Amino acid sequence: MVILIGFAVIIFLLFLVVYYYMVKPKNFIGGFHKVKIQQLKSVNNLDCLTVFDKSDEVHAERGGKDKNLESCSKLQEETPEQYLHYNEEDDFKKAEDELDLCKESSHDSVSQNILDVLEINQMGGKREDEKMALIKVPVLIGEGSIQKMVESAVTLEEIAIKVKEIRALVENLNTTVIQDKVIIQGTLHKQIFYVGEDAVVHHQTELIPISYFIDIDGALPGMNTTVTPVVEHVAFTLLDSTTLHQKVILSFSVIVTDVQNLEVETGEEETPLYYVSEIEGQNSQQLIVETTVTLNQPALKVDEITAVVQDILTDVITDKVIIQGILHKQIFYVGLDNIEYHQAEDIPFSLFVDVEGATPGMHVQVESTIETINYALENSNDLTQKVVIQFSVVVTQNTSLNIIEGTEEPILLVDEVVGETTGQTLLQDIITMDKPTQKIRDVDAEVTSITAQIIANKVIIQGIIHKQIYYIGTDDIEYEMGEDVEFSFFVDLPDAEPEMHAALVPTIESVITELLSETEMLEKVVLKVDVLVLSTVRLNIGAVPVP
């Protein structure tokens, strides 16, 4: 009996807890257990409204018609206070009604401003026009710089009277990230110009391999690096008529970033505009690749099998991503003669992953992970293998977002939109047909290459349009011919500077053809290019990574 009573008490207490937290409405104002709204009114109709939290710290404050908070502070000292108290037993509707009464008695929108603040807090601190966006963005992990001196002596090919100039640059730069370090490798390319005994300026090239490392806390394999090399100084001395001693001072600035999925808060147009990759959808899927391979040599046992996914190709269709690639395997086995052999195997594969929101033209990032490799030696020659591959797919679209800046980490490296414009050009060309032609059936055109060069207040756009022309010959046979057309034009864009970079979105709006004769065709292509000039900046948002 006692057990039953105890059980009933526990059930009753659980019911109260569920009712208190899930059923009973608890419309806290601003997320506080207690909020105090103070209204002070003067004879000149200056309303001073202040919202406090439970510790009496000012949470929001608005002045009267002149929005003069200094006048409000003075008024608070001279005028009796009228308080409206709300605690967890009061609901938000009551506060709304009280503030509406205040508004009716006011000559301005002060009460409405305070009500807006309370409504924002009821929504978790966000306005209705503030939305969350999921973006894929580089996050700053660490950075540093080093200086190095490269000293060398070179034997000149001709007898020199003097050295005119030495030009140096760093090329073929590549980096390797290991834990807390970045290894930098490249080539120092020098061009030596010197005057010979014949009074002729001679040229000689020198290539010096370079390799350094820099400590970057937090760096891990697989992260991205940006290395900026600078040739700070070149000093040289002609020791004798054929021996040249040189010292080159180099500096390297290194930034390590990690691309992460982050949820950020977007606002209205007055907030800064950034060009980012917004995530439209993501999903993951496993694939099992099962094969049986005949070994080149009879095997005693299999020592190891390694596998890697390579040559990945993707195609985006509505709500799906098609993935194709090659599974490259290396099989290490011991033969009957106790010698270890190696055999490679390439297996083509394809699959599709459902990604809601994906549409043709979007960008796709695919990460593949070899989870397990199982194998069994059926006999001395036949090896059965099962490889489990995990594919993670993220579909993104480049877009411009007004992102609200925060004050905490992480720090993002994002492209801020300095300016944007649209340029159009008409490409007109007379084409000589390969065969006598009676009719143009169709022309497919696409921009295969496009680049931008930024100068002061202008963007120079260059590229290539590839055209596939399908036509009917005079012999009633359909033919095809290709053509590449170069284009170049510029657009004006104030505030553009050479150190900035551009994002270009080309669109072929129209292709117009006219057959002038059996051997000549007039073709007009209308090309539109949307141009965004960008500057890479650092942005604090205080966002939390999303898996």
Secondary structure, 3 states (H helix, E strand, C coil): CHHHHHHHHHHHHHHHHHHHHHHCCCCCECCECCEEEEEEECCCCCEEEEEECCCCCEEEEECCCCCCHHHHHHHHHHCCCEEEEECCCCCHHHHHHHHHHHHHCCCCCHHHHHHHHHHHHHCCCCCCCCEEEEEEEEEEEEEEEEEEEEEEEEECCCCEEEEEEEEEEEEEEEEEEECCEEEEEEEEEEEEEEEECCCCEEEEEEEEEEEEEEECCCCCCCCEEEEEEEEEEEEEEECCCCEEEEEEEEEEEEEEEEEEEEEEEECCCCCCEEEEEEEEEEEEEEEEEEEEEECCCCEEEEEEEEEEEEEEEEEEECCEEEEEEEEEEEEEEEECCCCEEEEEEEEEEEEEEECCCCCCCCEEEEEEEEEEEEEEECCCCEEEEEEEEEEEEEEEEEEEEEECCCCCCCEEEEEEEEEEEEEEEEEEEEEECCCCEEEEEEEEEEEEEEEEEEECCEEEEEEEEEEEEEEEECCCCEEEEEEEEEEEEEEECCCCCCCCEEEEEEEEEEEEEEECCCCEEEEEEEEEEEEEEEEEEEEECCCCECC
